[in-house]
């Protein structure tokens, strides 16, 4: 038996959609199974992990109170990784604005 396992689920929405749309997609998927999520949380670590990148290093997002409540209702934590413009292929080949 493995001591650690991972299950990764990526949103099928395009990169042109904002973070809120991607979170809404996953919450719509797991929300109806909230009892199963809570049961799994007794023996597993479950969290939302998101990445955010911007071509020019500027930008952001807002999670409204309804979205935050949906995340909290499932008892989930959310991690956010910020990627600078020159990492992971973001902005490569494009000059940085002055």
C-alpha positions as CSV (number, residue, x, y, z in Angstrom):
1,X,0.0,0.0,0.0
2,X,1.3,3.5,-0.9
3,X,1.6,6.0,1.9
4,X,0.7,8.9,-0.3
5,X,-1.5,9.2,-3.3
6,X,-2.6,12.1,-5.4
7,X,-5.4,12.8,-7.7
8,X,-5.2,15.8,-10.0
9,X,-8.1,17.4,-11.8
10,X,-7.6,20.2,-14.3
11,X,-10.3,22.4,-15.6
12,X,-11.2,21.9,-19.3
13,X,-11.8,25.7,-19.6
14,X,-9.4,27.6,-21.7
15,X,-6.6,29.8,-20.3
16,X,-8.6,32.9,-21.4
17,X,-11.1,32.2,-18.6
18,X,-10.5,33.8,-15.2
19,X,-9.6,31.9,-12.1
20,X,-13.2,32.3,-10.7
21,X,-14.6,30.5,-13.8
22,X,-12.2,27.5,-13.3
23,X,-13.0,27.3,-9.6
24,X,-16.7,27.5,-10.3
25,X,-16.3,24.5,-12.7
26,X,-14.6,22.4,-10.1
27,X,-17.0,23.4,-7.3
28,X,-20.0,22.6,-9.5
29,X,-18.4,19.1,-10.0
30,X,-17.6,18.3,-6.4
31,X,-20.3,20.4,-4.6
32,X,-23.1,17.8,-5.0
33,X,-20.7,15.3,-3.5
34,X,-20.0,17.4,-0.4
35,X,-20.7,14.5,2.0
36,X,-18.2,12.3,0.2
37,X,-15.6,15.2,0.3
38,X,-16.1,15.6,4.1
39,X,-15.8,11.9,4.6
40,X,-12.5,11.8,2.6
41,X,-11.2,14.7,4.6
42,X,-11.2,12.5,7.7
43,X,-8.4,10.5,6.2
44,X,-7.0,12.6,3.4
45,X,-5.7,16.0,2.8
46,X,-7.9,17.7,0.2
47,X,-7.2,21.2,-1.1
48,X,-7.6,23.4,-4.2
49,X,-4.3,24.4,-5.7
50,X,-4.3,27.0,-8.4
51,X,-1.7,28.7,-10.6
52,X,-1.8,32.2,-11.8
53,X,0.4,33.7,-14.5
54,X,0.3,37.0,-16.4
55,X,2.1,37.9,-19.6
56,X,3.2,41.3,-18.3
57,X,3.5,40.6,-14.6
58,X,0.3,42.6,-13.8
59,X,-3.1,41.4,-13.2
60,X,-5.1,39.7,-10.5
61,X,-8.5,38.2,-9.7
62,X,-11.3,38.5,-7.2
63,X,-13.1,35.7,-5.5
64,X,-16.5,37.0,-4.4
65,X,-18.1,36.1,-1.1
66,X,-20.3,33.4,-2.8
67,X,-17.2,31.7,-4.2
68,X,-15.4,31.9,-0.9
69,X,-18.4,30.5,0.9
70,X,-18.6,27.5,-1.5
71,X,-15.0,26.7,-0.8
72,X,-15.4,27.1,2.9
73,X,-18.6,25.0,2.9
74,X,-16.6,22.1,1.6
75,X,-14.0,22.7,4.2
76,X,-11.3,23.1,1.6
77,X,-8.1,25.2,1.7
78,X,-6.9,26.9,-1.4
79,X,-3.3,27.3,-2.4
80,X,-2.2,29.8,-5.1
81,X,1.1,29.7,-7.0
82,X,2.0,32.9,-8.8
83,X,4.2,32.6,-11.9
84,X,6.3,35.6,-13.1
85,X,6.1,36.4,-16.9
86,X,9.3,34.7,-17.8
87,X,8.5,31.3,-16.2
88,X,6.8,28.2,-17.5
89,X,6.6,29.6,-21.0
90,X,4.5,32.6,-20.1
91,X,5.6,35.6,-22.1
92,X,8.4,33.9,-23.8
93,X,9.3,35.6,-27.1
94,X,7.4,38.7,-26.1
95,X,9.3,41.8,-25.0
96,X,8.5,43.2,-21.6
97,X,6.8,46.6,-21.7
98,X,8.8,49.6,-20.6
